[in-house]
Amino acid sequence: MEKLRDSDNAKEYLMPISRPSVPVKTPTTPQSIWYARCPTLTALGLIANRGVLQREFLRENVYIVSVRENSTPQIRQGHLDHTLPNLIREADAATAIWSHGLNEKSRLLALGHTFHAVSVVTRSSQPIDSLKDLVGRRLSVPKEAGAFSPAQVRTLRAWETILALRNIPVRDIEWAPVIADHPSVPFGDVARREVEALLGGQTDVAILYGAKGIELARNAHLKVVHRFEAPEIQSDPRLLGLVEQRAVTVDGTLLDARDDLVARVLGNLLEAADWAAAFPKEALRHAALEGKVELDDAAAAYDGLVAQGAQLGLELHRLEALENLHGWLKNRHLVPESHQIASWLRPEILESARHAVPA
């Protein structure tokens, strides 16, 4: 896929759509706003744990409600395909692209990149000691129940990245599917299922992500064949497939009705990275709480890149990375060929958000 190479091309993505000015809207009835985020590092997670959004709307008829704490199947599914009304979501970009290609109900506001360790692991008894030993092996690929599997996309892209790094053709390995929970289940069992399959001999090698991956590898006494550290993933363009790309999306109907409210929420999200830089120990603690992992494992996984990972924007490098993922999904017929990122973007909301919350 052709990359964006200059500022003129970037303008196609960043040019605000001309719209008449909209006065601030004050609802007369209470309004509930749902929010959803990944169980790893997100700007939304950093501010949610501190009650920032609740304080922002304390004196207004706006109630901020977490999807994660709700067990209703329709609500859990609704945050994946963006059919849940009044939803603001910061989570994996692949699901966000897929859901917009499915129903065009969301609008894209900003992008983020999480950098955390990626561990390639095997059984301790296996004669696999380096990445070149992947030739001829069964590589674990999780498949979650449902129409779309974020874990499958993430792992296939990661494996393709790792194989390309060692010039190993895909024909020289074997994919070994591992069935897991529906992706709407928070803190699902994807990684545990892969560890079980590995220990049971159904697969030879697996990829485990972040602090939870470090914890599981240690507890299961797995051999770490290779660990890609967060700074390495951040700095090496060849490792883009190991970066956890995030998208901040919003229900289109909510945005049309209350663009002022959405800008205020996004403004608070933008401040999360500065807060994390000012209070790195507290930010790391929050990231560990989000992933339900030990603080030491979170420190090893993020390796000082919590604040950088919490940053959000629509810079050219983020848009290029999104287009790379977009093309990958199109090539596998997970998104309609006619789908375009430009028509999904609402960059003017990001600009408004930068001025929505006083410094």
C-alpha positions in Angstrom: 0.0 0.0 0.0 1.3 3.4 -0.9 2.3 5.4 2.1 1.5 9.1 2.8 4.8 10.9 2.0 4.2 14.6 2.3 2.1 17.2 3.9 -0.1 17.6 0.9 -1.3 14.0 1.2 -1.8 14.4 4.9 -4.1 17.3 4.3 -6.6 14.8 2.8 -6.9 13.4 6.3 -6.4 16.4 8.5 -8.5 19.0 6.6 -11.5 20.0 8.8 -14.8 19.5 7.2 -16.6 22.8 6.7 -19.6 22.9 8.9 -21.8 25.8 10.3 -21.0 26.8 13.8 -23.0 24.8 16.4 -24.1 26.5 19.6 -23.4 24.8 22.9 -26.2 22.4 23.7 -27.5 22.0 27.2 -29.6 18.8 27.7 -32.8 19.2 29.7 -32.9 15.5 30.6 -30.1 13.4 32.1 -27.8 11.8 29.5 -25.7 8.7 30.0 -22.4 8.3 28.2 -20.9 4.8 27.9 -17.2 4.4 27.7 -15.1 1.4 26.8 -11.3 0.8 26.8 -8.7 -2.0 26.4 -7.5 -3.8 29.6 -4.0 -2.4 28.9 -2.7 1.1 28.7 -5.1 3.7 27.4 -5.6 7.4 28.0 -9.2 6.6 28.9 -8.0 4.1 31.5 -5.7 6.6 33.1 -8.4 9.2 33.6 -11.2 6.7 34.4 -9.4 5.3 37.4 -9.0 8.9 38.8 -12.6 9.8 38.3 -11.7 12.7 35.9 -14.8 12.4 33.7 -17.1 12.2 36.7 -15.7 15.4 38.1 -15.8 17.1 34.6 -19.6 16.6 34.5 -20.4 16.6 38.2 -22.7 19.6 38.0 -24.4 18.6 34.8 -27.0 16.1 33.7 -24.4 13.8 32.3 -23.6 10.4 33.7 -20.4 8.5 32.7 -20.9 4.7 32.7 -18.3 2.0 32.1 -19.0 -0.9 29.7 -16.5 -3.1 31.5 -18.6 -3.1 34.7 -21.8 -4.2 32.9 -22.6 -7.8 32.2 -25.5 -7.3 29.7 -24.5 -9.2 26.4 -26.1 -6.5 24.2 -24.0 -3.8 25.8 -20.8 -5.8 25.6 -21.4 -6.6 22.0 -22.5 -3.0 21.3 -19.1 -1.7 22.2 -17.4 -3.9 19.7 -19.6 -3.1 16.7 -20.4 0.4 17.9 -24.2 -0.2 18.0 -24.3 0.9 21.7 -25.8 4.5 21.7 -23.7 7.3 23.3 -20.5 5.3 23.3 -17.0 6.7 23.5 -14.4 3.9 22.9 -10.6 3.8 23.1 -9.5 0.4 22.2 -7.9 -1.7 19.4 -7.9 0.0 16.0 -8.7 -3.2 14.1 -12.0 -3.6 15.7 -12.8 0.1 15.2 -12.1 -0.2 11.5 -14.1 -3.4 11.2 -17.1 -1.9 13.0 -17.2 1.2 10.9 -16.9 -0.9 7.7 -19.9 -2.9 9.0 -22.3 -0.1 9.9 -20.6 3.3 9.7 -22.1 4.2 13.1 -18.8 5.5 14.6 -16.6 8.5 14.0 -12.8 8.5 14.4 -11.4 11.2 16.7 -7.8 10.3 17.5 -5.2 7.5 17.4 -2.8 6.1 20.0 0.1 3.6 20.0 0.8 1.3 23.0 4.3 0.1 23.3 4.8 -2.9 25.5 6.9 -6.1 25.5 6.0 -8.9 23.1 7.2 -12.4 24.2 7.7 -15.4 21.9 7.5 -18.5 24.1 7.6 -22.2 23.9 7.7 -25.3 26.3 10.9 -25.6 28.3 11.6 -29.0 26.7 11.4 -27.7 23.1 14.6 -27.3 21.1 13.6 -23.8 20.0 16.2 -21.3 21.2 16.0 -18.5 18.7 13.6 -17.1 16.1 15.3 -18.9 13.2 14.1 -22.1 14.9 10.5 -21.3 14.0 10.9 -23.0 10.7 8.7 -26.1 10.6 6.9 -25.3 13.8 3.2 -24.9 14.7 2.6 -21.3 15.5 -0.3 -20.5 17.8 -3.1 -18.2 16.4 -6.1 -17.6 18.7 -9.5 -17.3 17.2 -12.2 -15.7 19.4 -15.9 -16.6 18.9 -18.0 -14.2 16.9 -17.9 -12.4 13.6 -14.5 -10.7 14.2 -11.5 -11.7 16.3 -9.2 -8.9 17.4 -6.8 -11.4 18.9 -6.5 -13.3 15.7 -5.7 -10.1 13.8 -3.2 -9.0 16.3 -1.4 -12.3 16.4 -1.3 -12.9 12.6 0.1 -9.4 12.1 2.7 -10.1 14.8 3.7 -13.4 13.4 4.0 -12.0 9.9 6.2 -9.2 11.3 8.5 -11.7 13.2 8.8 -14.1 10.3 9.7 -11.2 7.9 12.3 -10.0 10.3 14.1 -13.4 10.0 13.2 -13.9 6.3 11.1 -17.0 7.1 8.5 -17.7 4.4 5.0 -18.4 5.7 5.1 -21.7 3.8 7.8 -22.9 6.1 5.6 -22.8 9.2 2.2 -24.1 10.2 -0.7 -22.1 11.8 -2.2 -23.8 14.8 -5.6 -22.3 15.7 -6.6 -22.0 19.4 -10.3 -21.3 20.2 -11.0 -18.6 22.8 -13.8 -16.6 24.4 -15.9 -14.0 22.6 -13.9 -10.7 22.4 -16.7 -8.9 24.4 -15.6 -10.8 27.5 -13.4 -8.4 29.6 -10.0 -9.9 30.6 -10.8 -12.9 28.4 -8.9 -16.1 28.4 -7.1 -15.7 25.1 -3.6 -15.8 26.5 -4.4 -18.6 29.0 -5.9 -20.8 26.2 -2.7 -20.3 24.2 -0.6 -21.3 27.2 -2.8 -24.4 27.8 -2.5 -25.4 24.1 1.3 -24.9 24.3 1.7 -27.0 27.4 -0.7 -29.6 26.0 1.3 -30.0 22.9 -1.3 -28.7 20.4 1.1 -25.8 19.5 4.8 -25.3 19.5 5.3 -21.6 19.9 3.0 -18.7 21.0 3.1 -14.9 21.3 2.2 -13.4 24.7 1.7 -9.6 25.1 2.6 -7.1 27.7 2.7 -7.5 31.4 0.1 -10.3 31.4 2.3 -12.2 29.0 5.4 -11.9 31.2 3.3 -13.1 34.2 1.9 -16.1 32.4 5.3 -17.1 30.9 6.8 -17.1 34.3 4.0 -18.9 36.1 3.9 -21.6 33.4 7.7 -22.0 33.4 7.8 -21.3 29.7 11.0 -20.7 27.7 11.2 -17.2 26.3 12.6 -17.7 22.9 12.8 -13.9 22.2 11.3 -10.9 23.9 10.8 -7.7 21.9 11.1 -4.9 24.5 8.9 -1.8 24.3 11.7 0.7 23.3 12.8 -1.6 20.5 9.2 -1.8 19.2 8.8 2.0 19.4 12.0 2.8 17.5 12.1 0.1 14.8 9.7 0.7 11.9 10.0 -3.0 10.9 8.2 -3.8 14.1 5.0 -1.9 13.4 3.1 -5.1 13.5 4.0 -5.5 17.2 2.6 -2.0 18.1 -0.8 -2.0 19.7 -2.7 0.5 17.7 -5.6 2.2 19.4 -8.5 4.3 18.0 -10.7 6.8 19.9 -14.1 6.6 18.4 -17.5 8.0 19.2 -21.1 7.2 18.4 -21.9 9.4 15.4 -25.4 10.3 16.7 -23.9 11.5 20.0 -21.3 13.5 18.1 -23.9 15.2 15.9 -26.1 16.0 19.0 -23.4 17.0 21.5 -20.1 17.7 19.7 -19.3 20.1 22.6 -19.6 17.3 25.2 -17.5 14.9 23.0 -14.8 17.6 22.6 -14.6 18.0 26.4 -14.2 14.3 26.9 -11.5 14.1 24.3 -9.8 17.2 25.9 -9.5 15.3 29.1 -8.1 12.3 27.3 -5.4 14.5 25.7 -4.3 15.6 29.1 -3.6 12.0 30.3 -0.2 11.8 28.7 1.0 15.0 30.4 -0.3 13.7 33.8 1.5 10.4 33.2 4.7 12.2 32.5 4.4 14.4 35.6 3.4 11.4 37.8 5.2 8.3 36.3 4.9 6.0 39.3 1.2 6.7 39.7 0.6 6.3 36.0 2.4 2.9 36.0 0.3 1.8 39.0 -2.9 2.7 37.1 -1.6 0.8 34.0 -1.0 -2.2 36.2 -4.5 -2.0 37.7 -6.0 -1.8 34.2 -4.3 -5.0 33.2 -4.7 -6.7 36.6 -1.0 -7.4 36.8 1.8 -6.9 39.3 3.6 -3.5 39.3 7.0 -5.1 38.6 5.6 -6.9 35.5 4.0 -3.7 34.3 7.3 -1.9 34.7 9.1 -4.5 32.7 6.5 -4.5 30.0 6.2 -0.8 29.4 9.8 0.0 30.2 9.3 3.7 30.9 6.9 4.3 27.9 3.6 4.8 29.7 3.4 8.5 29.1 4.4 8.1 25.4 1.9 5.3 25.0 -0.9 7.5 26.5 -0.4 10.2 23.8 -3.2 10.7 21.3 -3.2 12.5 18.0 -3.7 12.4 14.3 -0.1 13.0 13.2 1.1 11.6 9.9 2.9 8.6 11.3 -0.2 7.5 13.2 -2.3 7.8 10.1 0.2 5.9 8.0 0.2 3.1 10.6 -3.6 3.1 10.5 -3.6 2.8 6.7 -1.2 -0.1 6.9 -3.6 -1.9 9.2 -6.6 -0.8 7.1 -4.9 -2.3 4.0 -4.2 -5.6 5.8 -7.8 -5.9 6.8 -9.0 -5.2 3.3 -6.7 -7.8 1.8 -8.4 -10.4 4.1 -11.9 -9.2 3.2 -12.6 -8.1 6.7 -13.4 -4.5 5.6 -15.2 -3.6 2.3 -12.9 -2.6 -0.5 -14.7 0.7 -0.8 -14.1 1.7 2.8 -12.1 4.9 3.3 -10.4 6.3 6.4 -10.9 9.9 5.3 -14.7 9.7 5.4 -14.5 8.2 8.9 -12.3 11.0 10.4 -13.5 14.0 12.3 -10.2 15.9 12.9 -12.0 19.2 13.8 -13.2 17.6 17.0 -9.6 17.0 18.0 -8.8 20.6 17.3 -11.7 21.7 19.5 -10.7 19.3 22.2 -7.3 21.0 22.5 -9.1 24.1 23.7 -12.0 22.4 25.6 -10.3 21.9 29.0 -8.4 24.8 30.6 -4.7 24.3 31.2 
